Amino acid sequence: MREATIILYGSYGYTGRLIAKECIKKNLNVILAGRSKEALQQQSAETGFPFEVLDVANNTSLRALLSKGKVVIHCAGPFRHTAKAMADACVETKTHYTDITGEYQVFELLADYDQKAKAAGITIMPGTGFDVVPSDCLALHLKNRLPSATHLQLAFTMSKGGLSRGTKKSMVEGLGEAGQIRVNRKLINLALGEKSMEVDFGVFKTPTLCIPWGDIATAWRSTGIPNIEVYTGVTSRMIKNVKRIKYINWLLKKRWVKRFLLKRIDNQKTGPSDEKRESGRSFLWGKVWDDAGTQVESRLETLSGYALTARTSVLIAEKIISGNFKSGYQSPAMAYGADLVLEIAGTQRTDVSIS
């Protein structure tokens, strides 16, 4: 049974629930897991899946849980606090590791598990949701179009939607930190609000702001392009506000400030409504160029972020269960190619130009 079982840790959060529902549609074997017995009991009654109560910090209990499944979909963020413990236990139990993080620090951390994962015969693949499946696939597609590319810019934005509590908490944990871009293979700090540009997503144009998104780590490994920047759609007012916030970064770094903000998030709704999630769309744009000045652009339109995460995280888990995986550290596009995201119904990719 282990070879056909998915461990879903953090299953009762907003995104975890969506993933559990997707697993029901696919008739998959799942063990729900997390820290809240009450939440797990309720979810188990709703889904019919068995559950286990444990904290990811308890290595003994975690190893016992992971020994019952072939792959884990790790949904309990902020992942900078939980990914290492989960990855360590996965290596020890030879359980494939996946998660839905977008935190570049986690991608960098888990890249160092490449040799351990190969020795254990497992894959270590963070970012199997919206962060970073569509952008990673778009980056590799652009690299394939222009193999000589030395610079990569990616941008994304959403229509409708909103953020889950888990996403908000990850954002709070990053408050006070500098932005990041990759320059000549190295990650370097960037002042918040320092880089912005208007991006044409095809159906509309919007201002975008440079942010430390996961692709500054993943796209470097999936494409080998040494210079990478990632942007997200914003308003002009938001850009001005971000520039102001940098003057109080010293305060936002304080642990007591983060605790205060995290407590407020706990009192908010879990995430976007079903209507907004199912009717929302995600738009991505990418451009690469080389030292000769040749440029290539492509766009991608797909499901809303949370809807896509449910589908891609389960799709990848299914591939792993069927034996379709590569040992070692992988990004989604490294393992399954630039067309992986096109396996999701409702996804369209458009090549814009070459010059």
N, C-alpha and C positions, 0 to 999 in steps of 0.2 A: 504493500500500500504506500510505503514511503515514496517510491519512484513516481507516483502519480499525485502527490499531495503538495499543496501550496500552503505555506505559513503566512498568514496576513497579520503582521504585527502593527498595532495602532489602528485596528480594524474599525473602531467605532467613531473615529473622527470623521469630518465631513467627506474627505476624499476616500478614506478607508471604506466608508459605507458604499460609495459609488463603485469602488472596486469589487466589494463583496457582491453587489447586485450584478455586476458584469460576470462574475464567476458563476452565479446562479444561472444566468442565461447560457453560459457555455457548459453547464453541467459538470463543473470541476470539483475536485475534492479539496476542501479548505479547512484549516484549523484557525479560528479566530484567536487573537491574543492581544494582551495589553494589561494595563495596571488596574483598571476599574472593573471589579467583579459585577457590580450592578449593571453597568453599560454592556458588558459582554453577555450577561444572562439575557438581557432584553434583545440584543442583536441575535443571539443564538436562537431564541424563540421565534424571531422573525425570519431567519434564513434557514434554519435547520442544521447549520454548521456547528460542530463541537467547539469548545473554547477552553483556553487555559489562561489563568491569571498569573502574571509575573511582571517584574520590572526588568528592563533590559540591562540594568546594572548588576543583576544577580546572575553571574556567569554560569553557575551550576544549573539553575533552573532554565536558563536560556539554552544551554547546550542540550538539556533533556528535551526541550521543545523542538529545537531545530533537527534533532536526530529523527524526528517523525515526518519530516518533509524533505522534498528534493530541492525546493527553492523557496526563499523568503521574499515577500514584497514588503519592504520596511517603510511604514508610513508615519512613524512617530518622530516628528521633528520638535524643535529645531535640530537638524541632523548633525550640526557641529557638536552637539552634546551626546548623541546616541549612536552615530555611525560606527565609530571605532569599536565599541563594545560588541555591536552586532557583527561587524566584519570579522573581528577576532574569533567569535564563537562560530561563525560560518566556516572559517578556515579549519578550526579544530574538529568540526563535525562533518566537514566536506559537503556543506550545503551551499548551493548557489545563492549569491547575494544580489538582490536588486533593491533599489529604493526610488523615491520620487522627489529627491532633493533638487534644488536649483542653486545651492550654495557652492560657489567656486572653491571655497576652502575645503569642502568635503571631497570634491573631485580631485583636488590636489593631494589630499591625504590618502585617498583610496588608490590613487595611481601607484603609490609606493607598495601596494599589496600585490603587484603583478607577479612577482616570482613566487610568493607564498601561495597565491591562487593557482598558479600553474602546477606547483608541487602537489597541491591538494586535488587537482583535476577539476577545479570549479571556475566559474566566471564570477568576476566582481564587476557589476554594472550599475553604478549610480545613475540617476537621471532617466528613468524609463517612462516618465510622464511628459507633460507639456515641457517641463524642464528635463531633458533638452532634446527630445526626439525630433520635433519638426525643424528646429534650428540646426541641430547636428546633421540631419539629412540634407538640409538646404546648403550648409557649408560644404559638405562633401560633394554634392551635385555641382556647385560652383567650381570647386577644385578640379573635378573631372572635366568640366568645360574648358578650364584654363589651367592646365597642369603647371605652368610657369608662375602661377600667382604667388605674390609675396605679401600682399595686404588683403585683409578681409574685414568688411563691415557687415554687421547683421543688425536688423531692427525688427521689433514686433509690437503689435498693439491689438486691442480687443474691441469688439462691439458688445455692449451690454455687459452682463456678468457682474463681477465684484470679487472680493477676496474672502477666503475661508479664514477661520480663526488661526489655523496652523500656519498659513502663509503670512498673516499679520504678525504672528509671534516670531517667525524667522526674520521678518523685516525689522522688528524691534531689536532683535539680537544684533543686527548689523548697524544700528544707529551709532553715529559718532565715528564710524570708520571711513577711511578715504575710499574714493572710487579706485578702480583698477582697470588697466588695459594691458595688452601684451605688446611689447616692443622688442624687436630683435630677440625673440624667444623668451624674454624675461618679463615677469609681471612687475609693473611699476605703478606707484600711487598716482592718483589723479584727483585734483580738488573737485568736490561736488559742484556740478553746474559749469565746469570748465569747458566741456564739449557738448554741443547740441547742433542739430541740423534738421532741415525739413526733409521728410521722406515721402516718396510717392508709392503708396501701397496698391496702386491700380485703380481702386474704386474711390479713393480719396487721398489727399495729402494731409500730413499733420506734423507739427513739431515733434522732435524726439530728443531725448536726453541720454547721454552716455552713462551706463550703470555697470556695476561689477557682476554681470550675469555669468552663469555657469559656462557658457561657451568660450570664455577666455581661457578656460582650462581644457574643456572637451574638444573644441574645434582644433586646438593646437595639436592634439594627439590624433585626431581623426583625419586631419588634412596636412599637417606639417607646415602650415602657413605661419610664419614667425611674427606677424604683426596683426593683432586682432582687436577690434572694438565692437561693443554691443550697445544698442540703443533701444529705448522703449518710448512708446507714444505718450506724450504729455500735452499740457496746455502751456501757453507762454507764461501764464501766471505761475504755474508750478515751477517752471525753470527759475523765475525770479525768487520764489520762496526757497528753493533748494540753495540758491546762492547765499541767501540770508542765514539759513540754518547752519552753514559751515562755521559761523562765528560762535555758535554755542555747542560745537561738537564736544568740547571738554565736559560739558554737563551731560550730554546724551550718552557718554561712555560710562557714566556712573551706574553701578549696579542697582542702587536704590531707585533710580529713575526708571531703569528697565523693568524692575519688579512692579513698580506702580503702573506702568503702561501695560504690562502683561496681565495684571489683575483686572484692568479695565476691559481688556479684550475678552477675558473669560466671561464677562457679563453680556457680550454682544451675541448676535445670531451666528449660527454655525457657518453659514456661507450663502452664496447666491441662491435664489429661488429656483425651483425646477424649471419654470418657464424661461427665466433669464439664461440658465445654463444650457438648456436644450436649443434655444433660438439664437444664442450668441455665436459669434464667429471670431476666429483668430486670423490675423493677417501678418505675414512675415515677408521681409525683403532682405536681399543680400547682394553685395557687390564685391568682386575681387578685381585686382589689377596687378600687373607685374612691372618690373623695372623698365620695360620698353614702353610702358604707357597703355598697353592693351587692357581693356576693361570688359567685364561681363557682369550682367545683372540678371537676377531671377526673383520671382515672387512665389509665395505659397499661401493658399487660403485653406483653412481647415476648421475643425470643430472648436468650440469654446475650450479654454484651458483645462477645466476640470473634467468635462466630458471626454476630451481627448486623453487625459491622463488615465481615466478608468479603462479605456480601450487599449491604449498602447502598453500599459503596465501588464495587463492580462495577456495580451498578444505575445509579448516577450516571454512571460512566464510559461505560456503554452509551448513556445518554441523550445525553451530549455527542457521542459518535461519530455518533449518528443525526441530529445537528443541533439537538437540543432543549437549548438552553442560553441563558443571558443573559450578555452581556458585562459586564465589571466585577467588582467584589467582590460575592460572593454567599454567604449562608448557605444550607444545604440547603432550609430552608423558604421563604426569599426566592425561590429559583429555582423550586421545584417544589410549594410549597404545604403546608398543614398535613397533608394526607392522604398525603404521600410515604411515611411509615413504614408506612402500612396496605397498601402494595404488597408488604410482606414477609409471607409466609404465617406464621401463628402469632401475629400481632399483634392485640391487642384494645384498644380505647379505650372508656372508660366515662365518661359525664358524671354527676357525683355530685349536685350541688345548685346551686340559684340562690336567693339571698335578697335 
